C-alpha cells in the first residue's frame, strides 16, 4: 500500500518571562490569569519534525531520543488535533522533538517545544495562519509557547474573551533588543523539577494567601516594563524583572503546602547577583518554575557575570544568551512510501 507522507521540521527558541504569568483563568484553553513580557533566547532551542503519515494508526512522539510518556503524547495530540481540524485531516502524525537544553527543569522547554510543534505541524498539514493565529494555536499547547512564536521582547495579552480569541502574543520593538544578554546559571545539573508548572500554578492560585496580591501587581509591572523598553532603560527593566520574579516565588512559597523550587545554590547565586550589582555590574536576577537563576545584563557585562556565577558552589553550568529569533521552518517535503 502506498501512503502519503508530509514532513516539516521547525525550530523555536524558549523565552524567559521578565514579567511573569503565574496561574490560568481557563486551564482548558490555557488562558493566562495575567499578561506577561518575555525575552526569547537564542541559546535555548528546540527542533521538531512532524510527519503526517497515512500509515500510522495513532500519533507518536519521540522526545530527546526516547518515546514520550503517555501524558506528554496526549498533550501533543491535543494540539495536533487542532491542526488536523484546521486542515480537515484525519491522518496521524509522528513527532520527533529535541531540546538543546535540559527538559522540564525550569528552562521553558514547553514554550519552545510547543511553538516548534505548532509551526511544524501547520507546515506538514499545509495550513497557513497569521502570526496572531499561530500564537493562539501555540498557546493551546503551552501558555508560554505563544511568546516563543516571536523573537526578541514579546508581550502576551491575557485577553478577556471566553474563547481565547484575544489572548495572544506580539513582538515589542526596543533599542535594548540587541544590547541585552541573559546569563543562565544551571543549578543541580538540570534535573527534572519536582513540581510541574501547571500543577504548581493551580495549587498556588487555590491555596496561597498572596496570590491575589500577585495578580494585582502584574499589570503595574507590565506598564513599567514596557515604558523601560521604550526608553531603552536596562536598569529599570532589570529592577522590575527581579522584583516580579521574587513576588511570583513568594506567592508559590506561601501556598499550602508550599511550592519551593529553590535550592541552596539558588540562594547563593541570587546573593552573587546582588554583589555584582553593588560592584557596578548590570545584573538583575529572574527565575521561573525551577531552581535555575537567569541574569538580565548587558553585552559588556555578560562575560564577567557569567564568570562570577560559575564560581558559585552548586552552579553546574553557565551560558550566555542573546535575543533569539522567531520560530521558523527549517525543511519541508512531501513523499510517498510503500507500507508493509
Secondary structure, DSSP 4 states (H G I P E B T S, - for coil): -EEEEEEEEEEEEEEEEEE---SEEETTTTEESS-EEEEEEEEEEEEEEEEEETT-SS-EEEETTEEPPHHHHHHHHHHHHHHHHHHT----EEEEEEESS-SSSSS-HHHHHHHHHHHHHHHHHT----HHHHHHHHHHH-TTHHHHTS-SEEEE-----TTSTT--EEEE--TTTTTEEEEEEEEGGGPPPSS-HHHHHHHHHHH-TTHHHHHHHHHHHHHHHHHHHHHT-HHHHHHHHHHHHHHHHHHHHTSSS------HHHHHHHHHHHHHHHTT---EEE--SSS-EEEEEETTTHHHHHHHHHTSTTEEEEEEE-B----EEEEEEEEEEE--
